[in-house]
């Protein structure tokens, strides 16, 4: 159970509050003056009930001291001589509530429960933000390539990143739109804040609002506790809305309002929450065509597209393919602890000939496949023709010479097929299952059995 510190110089008040709280199952500590209250308040308690008038240091001094060291513990002020001015000052210093002596038992318990819930929510929010920050800033993959198109993207990112301008990134599935978003964040003044990513296509329309804005306990069936949404998690950082063209019109309206007002309201809540978020969006759809078809809000489009960055497909920048393949090869070898292997020059030229409908994502999968299946310390043209040949039948056919057992060949051929279809559908499992004619749960089982994972 949570630990509550009662800081009051009146023994009778401490005794009454202790009896009430211990009856409710809380662990109770006591402090008789301001110095003791400060020492115990910063030592890991879950809540402080803090009297205003105490020896050595009064409650307002203790509250300010706890606030200055960012102790993070919720504080409820209690006083027999409270004024509106005192209550306002305490709130400004971080107190979550203000109770008059002697406190009403029901009001006291409601306040304690609410303060503890708020403290737990704040701690969880801090933890989530740190996890997101750690994930988003570690091992940033470079934007690989020397083509004029990639050069323009790098220059645009360098110029735009330090600003607060919203950016819309367009391009086919698998071209690297998410990577561009990560570089925009990493080179911005918000780099020390979180980068929160949301795949709008992967979230059911009935859940997207809760995912973005959070919800209050009891807001709908299954909402058993309060939840922090992506906008709040991204406060002080960047929110990346991937595949925003798949977002419902209702959700679009709420996102537009959040961008206009810099405030959100959790589902089931009635309190507006201010958020400081830079939004970067991406899509593989033609949003202007969707605007004409009344599938995307024109006002939201103009809000998001202050800066437009288009990432071209690999077939329009074939000269980048050898550099990308070489970089991915080294990355996969390090990740798997494999011995060094390199591409023969002719093999890289052969890779340049393909159209790569899945773009960089498909190329990553192919490089990993070549690394694992090829013999020796060099990947040759023959290896490429046996194990790649995207869309030309060679991917599975090239495995025939590799395996003697039917089940081994079947599993590898099935893995190649599923990876290709996932690439074509931007790794949307529901859409892929529908396209290949199996149930979504069956496809999830296949992903697990065949160790298929979405490339980083």
Secondary structure, DSSP 8 states (H G I E B T S, - for coil): --EEEEE-S-HHHHHHHHHHHHHTT-EEEEESSHHHHHHHHTTT-SEEEEESS-SSS-HHHHHHHHHHTT---EEEEEESS--HHHHHHHHHTT-SEEEESS--HHHHHHHHHHHHHHHHHHHHHHHHHHHHHHHHHSS-------SHHHHHHHHHHHHHTTS---EEEE-STTSSHHHHHHHHHHTSTTTTS-EEEEEGGGS-TTTHHHHHH-B-TTSSTT--S-B--HHHHTTTSEEEEETGGGS-HHHHHHHHHHHHHSEE--BT----EE---EEEEEESS-HHHHHHTTSS-HHHHHHH-SEEEE---GGG-GGGHHHHHHHHHHHHHHHHT----EE-HHHHHHHHTS--TTHHHHHHHHHHHHHHH--TTEE-HHHHHHHT-TTTTHHHHTTTTT-SSHHHHHHHHHHHHHHHHHHHTTT-HHHHHHHHTS-HHHHHHHHHHTT-----
